[in-house]
């Protein structure tokens, strides 16, 4: 059979498997088999390409695949669920880098052609544009993801880095990229100084777009970079005239955009607001929170929980930091054994990436049907005997509903203050990531359980077993 | 013509992507991200054909680096997604 035809038929099968795989991600019950389908699609695409079309010499391909396979497999096996955001950020960066390199390689003349002929005839204007896009998107994704990785893993400060004239510098970089891109497209080649300008400025731009974004906004940034890594694959597909790259890249690009959108909505902010202003820079709270927090001991908390019929647990990133998900599950088991109904309320931006809390709780064996989304749990909140807030702050701040002067005003939150009693597990009275005071802590029905979340819950669990 | 044909595919695939992804529940958003990471490793297919023997030595090195990075995405992405999805259990 014709090689090109065979490859394209195989690519159609791969594309179908990717689509079906994503479709099966529609429910946790079918998701795992969906992932397997998607992986099978990838295997078919790679094997057929290797058999029919491999151009890179075998020793190079094998070196790359063995090395990449070992790194990928060990990373996947060793990563802690708490560290998933960093790992996804890093992988986004690798995807971007791969597309950048494919674009870069395409600037080299094919063997046989030489001199002027190679550079002038080898690359059409359309291809040259797509090469530039592939380098640009890939470069921004690479360095942007590395900065996101640094911030998420706390290898660098997660605070927003801002300086005067930042917008001017960014505008200058964009203009620089545009100008060098135009020059490179007119005369493409790996030895063109304009190529180095596009490459260098793209890498610089990736750093510049992520440094002004603060830690609490990271879920938006990794979702956006996820989308870019897909678009970079798309661009590489245009460079190589490969429609499987375009289809897969678009699927990933669409996924990232949708997640970005969901995260922005959950914070009641526009994308441009997230990207161009550090949180809290624009507005300071106008109302002062007054009143004294009422502390409670773990022992007293136990007596209230023992009498409770319905308990709702609201986890935040603090739960992940304290590694408290396993003792939380123990608490849940004890409560249920006591005849109490337990649910978990998950805010869309709880944690450092979309869906982060769900994975952490799944790891601790909490059944996924007990994890309730914000919009579904809020109407039931007034029926809850106790709401336990573990390491969450801004996502349960009632000021978002009531106080028009609050920077959080308008953001959808979990209305824990409507529950009969609220326990807040917290290290101290420090404000949340957004630096906004939380009136919940001084609420009439709120009791503060100060200390390390893991220890506090362990003590309560201990009381249950006695 | 190639440009139009490829753009045609791009536009349709983006619409398909929006339809598919908007049906993924919030509880699976992390596996969705790591799984789509793995799919973006499809650049591996491009990396394999990016340079050939006789090309500039530098192009061969760049191509190999692309193969390595894309393989990390593919292998790491699918394995970690599988590991995560294996943890999701229904109440029994």
Boltz contact constraints between the chains, C-beta under 6 A:
constraints:
  - contact:
      token1: [A, 18]
      token2: [B, 39]
      max_distance: 6.0
  - contact:
      token1: [A, 22]
      token2: [B, 20]
      max_distance: 6.0
  - contact:
      token1: [A, 23]
      token2: [B, 20]
      max_distance: 6.0
  - contact:
      token1: [A, 25]
      token2: [B, 24]
      max_distance: 6.0
  - contact:
      token1: [A, 25]
      token2: [B, 28]
      max_distance: 6.0
  - contact:
      token1: [A, 25]
      token2: [B, 32]
      max_distance: 6.0
  - contact:
      token1: [A, 26]
      token2: [B, 23]
      max_distance: 6.0
  - contact:
      token1: [A, 26]
      token2: [B, 24]
      max_distance: 6.0
  - contact:
      token1: [A, 28]
      token2: [B, 88]
      max_distance: 6.0
  - contact:
      token1: [A, 31]
      token2: [B, 28]
      max_distance: 6.0
  - contact:
      token1: [A, 31]
      token2: [B, 85]
      max_distance: 6.0
  - contact:
      token1: [A, 32]
      token2: [B, 85]
      max_distance: 6.0
  - contact:
      token1: [A, 35]
      token2: [B, 35]
      max_distance: 6.0
  - contact:
      token1: [A, 35]
      token2: [B, 81]
      max_distance: 6.0
  - contact:
      token1: [A, 35]
      token2: [B, 82]
      max_distance: 6.0
  - contact:
      token1: [A, 35]
      token2: [B, 85]
      max_distance: 6.0
  - contact:
      token1: [A, 39]
      token2: [B, 78]
      max_distance: 6.0
  - contact:
      token1: [A, 42]
      token2: [B, 74]
      max_distance: 6.0
  - contact:
      token1: [A, 45]
      token2: [B, 45]
      max_distance: 6.0
  - contact:
      token1: [A, 46]
      token2: [B, 44]
      max_distance: 6.0
  - contact:
      token1: [A, 49]
      token2: [B, 45]
      max_distance: 6.0
  - contact:
      token1: [A, 49]
      token2: [B, 48]
      max_distance: 6.0
  - contact:
      token1: [A, 53]
      token2: [B, 49]
      max_distance: 6.0
  - contact:
      token1: [A, 54]
      token2: [B, 48]
      max_distance: 6.0
  - contact:
      token1: [A, 55]
      token2: [B, 49]
      max_distance: 6.0
  - contact:
      token1: [A, 55]
      token2: [B, 52]
      max_distance: 6.0
  - contact:
      token1: [A, 56]
      token2: [B, 48]
      max_distance: 6.0
  - contact:
      token1: [A, 56]
      token2: [B, 51]
      max_distance: 6.0
  - contact:
      token1: [A, 56]
      token2: [B, 63]
      max_distance: 6.0
  - contact:
      token1: [A, 57]
      token2: [B, 53]
      max_distance: 6.0
  - contact:
      token1: [A, 60]
      token2: [B, 60]
      max_distance: 6.0
  - contact:
      token1: [A, 60]
      token2: [B, 64]
      max_distance: 6.0
  - contact:
      token1: [A, 61]
      token2: [B, 67]
      max_distance: 6.0
  - contact:
      token1: [A, 64]
      token2: [B, 64]
      max_distance: 6.0
  - contact:
      token1: [A, 64]
      token2: [B, 67]
      max_distance: 6.0
  - contact:
      token1: [A, 64]
      token2: [B, 68]
      max_distance: 6.0
  - contact:
      token1: [A, 65]
      token2: [B, 71]
      max_distance: 6.0
  - contact:
      token1: [A, 67]
      token2: [B, 68]
      max_distance: 6.0
  - contact:
      token1: [A, 68]
      token2: [B, 68]
      max_distance: 6.0
  - contact:
      token1: [A, 68]
      token2: [B, 71]
      max_distance: 6.0
  - contact:
      token1: [A, 68]
      token2: [B, 72]
      max_distance: 6.0
  - contact:
      token1: [A, 69]
      token2: [B, 71]
      max_distance: 6.0
  - contact:
      token1: [A, 69]
      token2: [B, 75]
      max_distance: 6.0
  - contact:
      token1: [A, 71]
      token2: [B, 72]
      max_distance: 6.0
  - contact:
      token1: [A, 72]
      token2: [B, 72]
      max_distance: 6.0
  - contact:
      token1: [A, 72]
      token2: [B, 75]
      max_distance: 6.0
  - contact:
      token1: [A, 72]
      token2: [B, 76]
      max_distance: 6.0
  - contact:
      token1: [A, 73]
      token2: [B, 75]
      max_distance: 6.0
  - contact:
      token1: [A, 73]
      token2: [B, 79]
      max_distance: 6.0
  - contact:
      token1: [A, 75]
      token2: [B, 76]
      max_distance: 6.0
  - contact:
      token1: [A, 76]
      token2: [B, 76]
      max_distance: 6.0
  - contact:
      token1: [A, 76]
      token2: [B, 79]
      max_distance: 6.0
  - contact:
      token1: [A, 76]
      token2: [B, 80]
      max_distance: 6.0
  - contact:
      token1: [A, 84]
      token2: [B, 30]
      max_distance: 6.0
  - contact:
      token1: [A, 88]
      token2: [B, 33]
      max_distance: 6.0
  - contact:
      token1: [A, 88]
      token2: [B, 34]
      max_distance: 6.0
  - contact:
      token1: [A, 91]
      token2: [B, 37]
      max_distance: 6.0
  - contact:
      token1: [A, 91]
      token2: [B, 73]
      max_distance: 6.0
  - contact:
      token1: [A, 94]
      token2: [B, 69]
      max_distance: 6.0
  - contact:
      token1: [A, 94]
      token2: [B, 72]
      max_distance: 6.0
  - contact:
      token1: [A, 94]
      token2: [B, 73]
      max_distance: 6.0
  - contact:
      token1: [A, 95]
      token2: [B, 40]
      max_distance: 6.0
  - contact:
      token1: [A, 95]
      token2: [B, 73]
      max_distance: 6.0
  - contact:
      token1: [A, 97]
      token2: [B, 69]
      max_distance: 6.0
  - contact:
      token1: [A, 98]
      token2: [B, 43]
      max_distance: 6.0
  - contact:
      token1: [A, 98]
      token2: [B, 66]
      max_distance: 6.0
  - contact:
      token1: [A, 98]
      token2: [B, 69]
      max_distance: 6.0
  - contact:
      token1: [A, 98]
      token2: [B, 70]
      max_distance: 6.0
  - contact:
      token1: [A, 99]
      token2: [B, 43]
      max_distance: 6.0
  - contact:
      token1: [A, 101]
      token2: [B, 62]
      max_distance: 6.0
  - contact:
      token1: [A, 101]
      token2: [B, 65]
      max_distance: 6.0
  - contact:
      token1: [A, 101]
      token2: [B, 66]
      max_distance: 6.0
  - contact:
      token1: [A, 102]
      token2: [B, 46]
      max_distance: 6.0
  - contact:
      token1: [A, 102]
      token2: [B, 47]
      max_distance: 6.0
  - contact:
      token1: [A, 102]
      token2: [B, 50]
      max_distance: 6.0
  - contact:
      token1: [A, 102]
      token2: [B, 66]
      max_distance: 6.0
  - contact:
      token1: [A, 104]
      token2: [B, 62]
      max_distance: 6.0
  - contact:
      token1: [A, 105]
      token2: [B, 50]
      max_distance: 6.0
  - contact:
      token1: [A, 105]
      token2: [B, 51]
      max_distance: 6.0
  - contact:
      token1: [A, 105]
      token2: [B, 59]
      max_distance: 6.0
  - contact:
      token1: [A, 105]
      token2: [B, 62]
      max_distance: 6.0
  - contact:
      token1: [A, 105]
      token2: [B, 63]
      max_distance: 6.0
  - contact:
      token1: [A, 108]
      token2: [B, 55]
      max_distance: 6.0
  - contact:
      token1: [A, 108]
      token2: [B, 56]
      max_distance: 6.0
  - contact:
      token1: [A, 108]
      token2: [B, 59]
      max_distance: 6.0
  - contact:
      token1: [A, 111]
      token2: [B, 54]
      max_distance: 6.0
  - contact:
      token1: [A, 111]
      token2: [B, 55]
      max_distance: 6.0
  - contact:
      token1: [A, 126]
      token2: [B, 3]
      max_distance: 6.0
  - contact:
      token1: [A, 226]
      token2: [B, 33]
      max_distance: 6.0
  - contact:
      token1: [A, 229]
      token2: [B, 40]
      max_distance: 6.0
  - contact:
      token1: [A, 230]
      token2: [B, 40]
      max_distance: 6.0
  - contact:
      token1: [A, 233]
      token2: [B, 40]
      max_distance: 6.0
  - contact:
      token1: [A, 233]
      token2: [B, 42]
      max_distance: 6.0
  - contact:
      token1: [A, 233]
      token2: [B, 43]
      max_distance: 6.0
  - contact:
      token1: [A, 236]
      token2: [B, 43]
      max_distance: 6.0
  - contact:
      token1: [A, 236]
      token2: [B, 46]
      max_distance: 6.0
  - contact:
      token1: [A, 238]
      token2: [B, 6]
      max_distance: 6.0
  - contact:
      token1: [A, 240]
      token2: [B, 46]
      max_distance: 6.0
  - contact:
      token1: [A, 242]
      token2: [B, 46]
      max_distance: 6.0
  - contact:
      token1: [A, 243]
      token2: [B, 9]
      max_distance: 6.0
  - contact:
      token1: [A, 245]
      token2: [B, 42]
      max_distance: 6.0
  - contact:
      token1: [A, 245]
      token2: [B, 46]
      max_distance: 6.0
  - contact:
      token1: [A, 246]
      token2: [B, 9]
      max_distance: 6.0
  - contact:
      token1: [A, 246]
      token2: [B, 10]
      max_distance: 6.0
  - contact:
      token1: [A, 247]
      token2: [B, 13]
      max_distance: 6.0
  - contact:
      token1: [A, 248]
      token2: [B, 39]
      max_distance: 6.0
  - contact:
      token1: [A, 248]
      token2: [B, 42]
      max_distance: 6.0
  - contact:
      token1: [A, 250]
      token2: [B, 10]
      max_distance: 6.0
  - contact:
      token1: [A, 250]
      token2: [B, 13]
      max_distance: 6.0
  - contact:
      token1: [A, 250]
      token2: [B, 14]
      max_distance: 6.0
  - contact:
      token1: [A, 250]
      token2: [B, 17]
      max_distance: 6.0
  - contact:
      token1: [A, 251]
      token2: [B, 17]
      max_distance: 6.0
  - contact:
      token1: [A, 252]
      token2: [B, 36]
      max_distance: 6.0
  - contact:
      token1: [A, 252]
      token2: [B, 39]
      max_distance: 6.0
  - contact:
      token1: [A, 252]
      token2: [B, 40]
      max_distance: 6.0
  - contact:
      token1: [A, 254]
      token2: [B, 14]
      max_distance: 6.0
  - contact:
      token1: [A, 254]
      token2: [B, 17]
      max_distance: 6.0
  - contact:
      token1: [A, 254]
      token2: [B, 18]
      max_distance: 6.0
  - contact:
      token1: [A, 254]
      token2: [B, 21]
      max_distance: 6.0
  - contact:
      token1: [A, 255]
      token2: [B, 21]
      max_distance: 6.0
  - contact:
      token1: [A, 255]
      token2: [B, 36]
      max_distance: 6.0
  - contact:
      token1: [A, 258]
      token2: [B, 21]
      max_distance: 6.0
  - contact:
      token1: [A, 258]
      token2: [B, 22]
      max_distance: 6.0
  - contact:
      token1: [A, 353]
      token2: [B, 30]
      max_distance: 6.0
  - contact:
      token1: [A, 354]
      token2: [B, 29]
      max_distance: 6.0
  - contact:
      token1: [A, 355]
      token2: [B, 29]
      max_distance: 6.0
  - contact:
      token1: [A, 355]
      token2: [B, 30]
      max_distance: 6.0
  - contact:
      token1: [A, 356]
      token2: [B, 30]
      max_distance: 6.0
  - contact:
      token1: [A, 358]
      token2: [B, 27]
      max_distance: 6.0
  - contact:
      token1: [A, 359]
      token2: [B, 30]
      max_distance: 6.0
  - contact:
      token1: [A, 359]
      token2: [B, 84]
      max_distance: 6.0
  - contact:
      token1: [A, 362]
      token2: [B, 87]
      max_distance: 6.0
  - contact:
      token1: [A, 362]
      token2: [B, 88]
      max_distance: 6.0
  - contact:
      token1: [A, 363]
      token2: [B, 87]
      max_distance: 6.0
  - contact:
      token1: [A, 367]
      token2: [B, 89]
      max_distance: 6.0
  - contact:
      token1: [A, 367]
      token2: [B, 90]
      max_distance: 6.0
  - contact:
      token1: [A, 367]
      token2: [B, 91]
      max_distance: 6.0
  - contact:
      token1: [A, 368]
      token2: [B, 27]
      max_distance: 6.0
  - contact:
      token1: [A, 368]
      token2: [B, 88]
      max_distance: 6.0
  - contact:
      token1: [A, 369]
      token2: [B, 90]
      max_distance: 6.0
  - contact:
      token1: [A, 369]
      token2: [B, 91]
      max_distance: 6.0
  - contact:
      token1: [A, 371]
      token2: [B, 27]
      max_distance: 6.0
  - contact:
      token1: [A, 373]
      token2: [B, 26]
      max_distance: 6.0
